């Protein structure tokens, strides 16, 4: 948009004022009642990787849970509890859920939330034209029936208790999005939800400002404004928290050292279901040899990674469900054994060449280990793993990229997590039906794994589901898709005058820390 030079200067000045004068709780504005506004500035690396805010399309954006709400939500123990739906029932004979909605809930624009919005949201997620990242979570839903304004039925083709977890997804307003291009509509940069905070403004690459929703149907937030300040450099986030420029930030483990002996800052070390691992592309001929994968699993010293990269702030990983009540400890854990790794390769026909790299049929055991630029933990893990592989005669060169060409990867430092139901990030990540959708990123395919996680997903009672997931973990360990490395603690630092923060097991990328932000206060 073209503007006069003076207008550009004034706009820039206003942004500077916002980021400096309103960037912490120590300098407060006045609200319409003349009272000092409570402003929280949260330093974060990235509010939205896609440049849009839409919970029906993208996962892993913490701001979704602040602006939007779902039919259900999770309490601090990870249990599913009512939210926009005040109650529900399940008819086992027809595999039908019926939800009774809270009445009088308002969208941020003042319109009433109704069953039509529920149907619109789920239909939008399931519509393949929208290419939703979370569509696989709703595959068992055949149709959504609006009974009346406050009652809605979900007709399933099979039992799927995980649906209750997935219905915590933020609902979308039908009246604003019906007939629109969901991926490209301006709504995605000016979102309207039913959550505790309303969207105010978005300065691209700088910050997103939210204000308290005074019509919120649950606890009215005590903090008037929340500013998501985008600070990509993790060390800059740490220094701005220390200097008081921001009030809250997620920190890298090594950056907590700068707060030793610093008064006024509280450090939160939260357990997560967020694991890291080396993902192998099974479209690559090298990794079609399953003995190679097993050897690489034995070559990794996971405790060294936890100690050196995470400063002890994490735990050794051996599978995808370790933070779940469904975890099976009785699986092959591939404990560090470099000699066994070499023996497997030799038995598989590999021989060390003059460069001390294993070779077979003229092909070296060599590949690129790709990781995201700007993620120091993944970069550091990649470097350690590369060195450990080198010790057994494997050349894995670290390849740092800002944009990932998923189709042509050889190996990748992956991160996933299953904080709630065991179906979460197991079906979509490991089931072969998800290869085409792109969620099964490395084309992993194991018929027994497919059968077990399908049965676990479509079995209603917990006592009947658990054996399937226990067996799934055993089979996954025998035919590993990844070299699991470590679960990462999420480290947050905040000013100690922010009260009401409650611990919970967090999800991928540490998401979930703001789960009860409406109950926070600034003293």
N, C-alpha and C positions, 0 to 999 in steps of 0.2 A: 504494500500500500504506500503510495507516494504522499509525503507530508512536507510541509515547509521546514527549513533548517531549524527555526526556532522551536517548532513543535517537537522535533526530534530531540533537541537538547533538553527541553523541559521533561519529556517522557523519560529520558535517560536519568535525569536528576531525580525524578520521582522513584525510579527503581533503586537508585543508590540510597535514598532516604529509607525506603522500605527495608532494604537488606541490612542497613546499619542501625538506624534508629529503632527498628522493630524486630531486631534479630535475636533478642533474648528476653527472658522474663524480668530482667533487671530494669528494663526501660519499657513502661507500659503506656498504652494509649488510653483514651477515655471513651466509654461507650455512650449510647444515646441517653442514658440516665445520669451521665456525669460521673459515673464510677470508673475507677481505674480498670481497664481491660486486662485480663490475664492472657498473655500471649506465650505460646510454647513454640520454639524453633527447633525442629528436628533435622539434624544433618544426615543426609542419606546419599548413597552413591548413585542411585537411579530410582526415580519414582515409577517410571514406565519405560521398559525396554523398547516398546513398540511406538511410543509417541502418542498413545491414546489411553484412555481410562474406560475400560468396558469389561466387567467381570464375566460376561457371557462368551467372550472371545479369548481372553488371555488369563493365564494363572500366574501365580507368584508376584502379584503386585499388592503390597501391603495396604496401599491407599484404598483399595477396593472395600476392605472391611470397615473403613472409616466413613466412606460416603454411602455405601450400599448395605443392605441387610437381606437375609434370606428367610425362607420359611423356617429353617432351623438355625441353630448356632451351637458352639461348643463351650462348655464351662471350663474352669481352670484345670479340671481333671481329664479333659478331652471327651467328656460325655455329651451326647447329643441332647439338647434341650429346646423347647419351643422358642420361636422368635416372632416372625410375622404370622406364623400359624400358632394359634394358642393350644391346639390339640390335634391329634390324628389317630386314625384307626387303620387296621390292615385286615382285609378279608382274604384268608388263605385259600379259600375255595376258588376265588377268581383272580388272585394276585393283584388286588386293587387297594391302593392307599386312598383314604379320604382325609382331606385337611380342612379344618375349620379355621378361618382367618380372623385375626383381630380386627374389630370394626373401628372405623374412624382414623386409620393410619393415613397420613398425608405424604405425598411426594414433596420434594423441596420446593416445587412450584405451586403447591397448594391443592393440587388435584388429589382425589382419594385413591388409595391403593385398593385394587379389587382382584378377584379371581381371574379376570381377563388378562391382567398383567402376568400372573403366574403362567397361564397357558402361552402367552406371547413369548415369555422368556425361555421356557423349555423348548417350545417349537423352534425358536431362533437358534438355540444351541444345537439342536438336532439337524437343522437344515444344512446339508452339505455345502450349499453355496456360500455359507458364512465361514466355513473352514475353522470352526472353533477348536481350540487346543484341548478343550475338556469334553468334547462330544462323546468320546468313548465311555464316559462315566454314566451316560444316560441311555445306553443302547437297549436296555430292557424295557424302557418306557415305550409302549406302542402308541398310546394316545393320551391326551389331556382333555378332560371333560369339565367344562364350567357348569356346575350344578345351579348355582345362583351367585349373587354378588360376593358372598363370603364363604362359599363352599366349592371345593375343587377336587376332582378325582384323577388319580394317575393309574391308568390301566397298564399293567406290566405283562410281558410274555413269559416271565419266570420270576420267582422270588429274587429279591436283591436288597438285602438289608442295608447295604452300603449307600443306597439311594438317600437315606436319611442324612448321611454325612454330606453327600453331594448337593443336597437341597439347601445347604448353607450358602450356596452361591448367591451373589447379589441379584435381586430381581430388577428387571428393566421396565420403564414406563411405556406401555403400549401407545398411549396417546401422543408420545413424542417421536416414536420410532417406527410405527406401523407404515409399511410401504417404502421405507427408506433403505439405502445401502448401509447395512449395519457396520461394515468394515470402514467405511469412508465418511460417514455422516459427521457433521460438526458437533453432534452430541458427544463424541469421543474426546473432544477438547473442552467441553462445557457440560460435564455430566450432571444428571439430576437423579438422586437416589432417595432412599428412605432412612438413611443412616444418621448417626449422631452429629455428623458435621456436613455442612453444605459447601459446595464449590464456590469460591470467590473469583480467583484469577490464576492464570498460569503464564509465567514469563519463561519461555522455552529455554532450557539449559540453566535456569537460575533458581526458580522456586515455584511452588504451588501453594496458594493460600486458601485455607478453609475457615469457615466460621461456624459457631455453635448453632445447631438446629433447635430453636426454641419450641418447635412443635413435635419434637421427637417423642415417640410413643413409650419409650422406656425412660431411664434416668437422664434428665437434661444435663448435658455436659457442664462441668464447672469451669473449664478453661474456655475462654471466649474465642480464641483464634489459635489455629495450628498451622505453622508454616513448614512445609517440607522443603528445606533448602538443599539444593543439589550440589554436593561436594564429592566429586569422583575420587579424588586422592584421599586414601584412608588416613595418611599421616596429617594431612591438612584438617580433616575432621577432628582428629585427636587434639591438635593444637588449638583449634577454634573452641572446642569444648573446654579445654584447660584455661583459655583466655576469657571465656564467658561470652563469646560471640554467638554460640549456640547453646541449647539447654540439654540436648539429648543426641546421642549418636551411637550407631553400631560400630564397634571397634574391631580391628584385627588383634589376635592374641598378643603379638609382640608390642603393639602400641599401648598396651595397658601399663607398661613400665613407666611412662611419663607421668602417671598419676600417683606413683608411690609417694606418700607423705603429703599429698595435696589435699587441703581441706576444702569442703564444700562440694566434692564430687563423690558420688556413690557408684560403685562398679557392680553390675549384675552379670553373673555367669550362669547362663541358662542351658539346661540339657536340651538337645534337639534330636529330631529324627532325620537330620540332614547328613547324608553320608557322601563321601567322595570315593571314586574308584577309577581304574583304567578301563575304558570301554573299547572293545575290539570290533572292527568292522568285518562282519562275516561274509560280506561280498568280496573281501580281499582274499586272494588265494592263500596267502600266508596263514591266515587265521581259520581257514577251513580245516586245518590240522589241529584237532582238539588237544593233542598231546603238547603242542606248543603253548596253549593257554594254561594248561596245568603246570607246566614248567615255570612259566612266568609268575604264576600264583605263589609257587614255593620260593621264588627268587626275592620276594619283597619282605623287608623287615618293617612291619607296620608299627611296631612300638617305637622304632627310631623316628618314624614320621610324626607320630603323636608327640614325642619328646622334643624333636628339633624344630619342626614346622609349627606345631600348635602350642609349644611351651607347656605340654601336658594338659592342655584344655580341650580334651576330647577323649575318645576311646578307640581301641582297635576294632576294625570292622571285619566281619566275615559273612554278612548277609544283609538283605534289605529290610528285615523286620525286627531288628534287635531292640528297638524301643517300644515294641508292641507286646501286648499280653500273649500274642500268638507266636512269639519268638521260639525257635527250636535251637537249643544250644548243642544238641547231639548231631552235629553235621561236620563234614570235613572243613576244617578251618584254615588249612594251608599255612600252618605255622612255619616260620622262617627256616628254610633248609636249602641253602644254595647248592650243596652237594647233591641232594636229591633232584633238584632242578636240572643239573647237568646230566645226571644219570638218565632221566627221562628223555632228554634230547638225544643222547647217545643211542639209547635203545630205539629211538624213533628214526635213526639213520642220519642224524646230524653229526658233523665233524668240525672240529676247530680248524680254521685256516691259519695262514702265517700271520694274519693280523689279530689272531686270538678271538675271531668272530665265528660263531657256528655257521656252517654252510651245508646245503643239501641240494643235490642235483643242479649245481651251479648257481643256486640262489642263496644269498646271504640272509641270515636272520636279522634283518634290519628294517626299521620302520620309523615313521614320524609320530611322535606323541604330541598332539596338538592341545593347546589350552587357551583360555580367554586372556586377552590383554587386559590389564587393569584389575586382575584378580590375583593379588600377591600370594594367597594361600595356594591356589591351584598352580601357579607358576613355580612356587617353591616345592610343592609336592612333586611336580613333574621333574624338576631337577634332581631331587633325591631318588625318585624311582628310576630315572635314566641312569644314574650312577650305580644303583643296585643291580639293574639289568646288565650293565657293562661288566660287572664283576663275574657274571656267569657266562659271558660271551655273547651278549645280545646288544646290538647297536640300536638304541631308541633315542633319536635326536629330538630335543625339545623344540617345538614349533609354536611360537606365540602369535596369535592372530586376533584382530579386532572384529573381523567378520568370518563366520564359520561356513565353509562349503561342506555341508553335512554329507552329500552324496559321494564325495571323494576323500573322506577322511580315512586314515589307516588306523589310528587309535586316538582316543580323546580322554582328557581328564574330566570325567562326568560327575554330576552331582544330582541326586534325587533324594526323596524322603517319603516315609509313610507315617505321618504323625497321628492319624486317626484309625480308620478302618483298614484292615490288612489288604483290602482290594486296592486301596489308594496307591498309585504308582507301582503296582505289580502287574495288574491286567494290561494297562496301557503300555508299560515299558517292556514286558517280557512275553506277552502273548503274540503269536505269529500273525494273528489277524490284524494287528496294529502296525505291521510293516508298511503296508500301503498308505495308511493314514499319516505315517511319518513320526508317530510317537515312539514306536519301537525303532530307535535311531540306528541300531547296529545290525538290523535284520537277524536278530536271534530267533532261532526256531527249534523247539523241542516239543514233540507231540505230547509227551507225558506231562510236561509243565503246562501246556495248553489245557489239557484235561483237568488237571488238579486245580488250577486257578479259576477255571470256568465253574467247576463244581463248588469251590469255595465261595465264589461270587453269587451263585444262584441257590445257595442253601440258606434257609431262613434262621435256624436256631444256632446259637454260638457253639453249643456242645457238639453239634453235627458238623459245623464248618471247620472247627479247629483241626481235626485230623487231616483234612485236605491241605491246609496251609503248612502243617508240620511236615508232611510228605513233600510238598512243593519245595520247601527249603532244602530238604535232603537232595532232591533231584537237581536243583539249581546249583548246589555245591559240587555235585559230581560232573555236571556239564556247565561250567561257569561262563556266564556272559561277560563278566567283568573280573578284574582283580580288585576286590573290595579293599579299601585302604583304611579309612577312619571315619568315625562320626565326629562332627565338629560342634563344640560348645559355641553358643551365640553369646558374645560379650557386648554388653551395652554399658555406656557411661551416662549418668545424668546428674544434673544439679541436685543436691540433697534436699532442696526445698520443694521438689516435686514428689507428692505423696499419692498413695493409692495404687502404685504399681504392684501387681501380683504375679508371682512366678507360675509358669506352666511349661509343659514340654512343647517346644517350638517346632515349626516345620522347615521346609526347604528355604535356604537363604536366611534362616532365623526369623521367618515370617510368623507373626502371632504375638509379638511383644506388645502391640497396641490393642490387644483383644478387649480390654476393659477401659479404654482411654476416656470414656464418658465419666468414669468414676475417679479419674485423676484430679488433683488440685494442686495449686501453687500456693505455698504458705509464706 
